[in-house]
Amino acid sequence: MKQSRTILFQLPAMLKMFEELGTPAVLKQKVAFPGAGAHVIASHIRSKDWQGVERETDKFLSDIVKL
């Protein structure tokens, strides 16, 4: 229960921060990882969807950053 509440309270703050970043909108991307089950979404030890995080990161770097 504590983990669920932590996520709920942090999400509004994260979304607010996302909008306030100075990065142009065309260079920003929001991606949800509801199956991660952990705050550290890219950790192969903690996350249940680190492969999805890796996939979306690669896609972002390729499509947006053009690496």
VENDAGI-V171732 format. One record per run of one state. SS is the DSSP state (@ for helix, = for strand, . for the rest). FROM is the first residue (numbers start at 1). LEN is the number of residues. If there is no record, write none. Layout:
# VENDAGI-V171732
{{SS	FROM	LEN} {SS	FROM	LEN}}
This chain:
# VENDAGI-V171732
{{.	1	1} {@	2	19} {.	21	4} {@	25	3} {.	28	22} {@	50	14} {.	64	4}}
